Amino acid sequence: MGILVVLSARAGDDQTQWDAAAAATGDAEAVAAVAEANRLFAERRALGDVAVKLNAGRLPERTERFDVEAEEIILFPPVVGG
């Protein structure tokens, strides 16, 4: 099971979950969940959000692409210095 977390100071955090194994078998609901997570990922990246992929036993990794096999992906707005 994967989860996409979109951090937002304005609107609160959003989460979208998907089941990569079920999507791989063609389960319509799981395929739709993957498509929605991918759409949100692309939308937030286009707005400049930073994406970090998390998997158990590994260091966090910045990513430019949606990874359906990731355990968790966190998107957050870039930090702007003043």
DADAUR-V42573 format. One record per residue. N is the residue number from 0. PHI is phi as a letter, one per 40 degrees, with the letter a starting at -180 (none if undefined). Layout:
n,phi
N,PHI
N,PHI
//
This chain:
n,phi
0,none
1,b
2,a
3,b
4,b
5,b
6,c
7,a
8,c
9,c
10,b
11,g
12,c
13,b
14,b
15,b
16,b
17,a
18,b
19,c
20,c
21,c
22,c
23,c
24,c
25,g
26,d
27,d
28,c
29,c
30,c
31,c
32,c
33,c
34,c
35,c
36,c
37,c
38,c
39,c
40,d
41,c
42,c
43,c
44,c
45,c
46,c
47,h
48,c
49,c
50,b
51,b
52,c
53,b
54,b
55,d
56,g
57,b
58,c
59,d
60,b
61,c
62,b
63,b
64,b
65,c
66,b
67,c
68,c
69,c
70,c
71,a
72,b
73,b
74,b
75,a
76,c
77,c
78,c
79,b
80,c
81,b
//
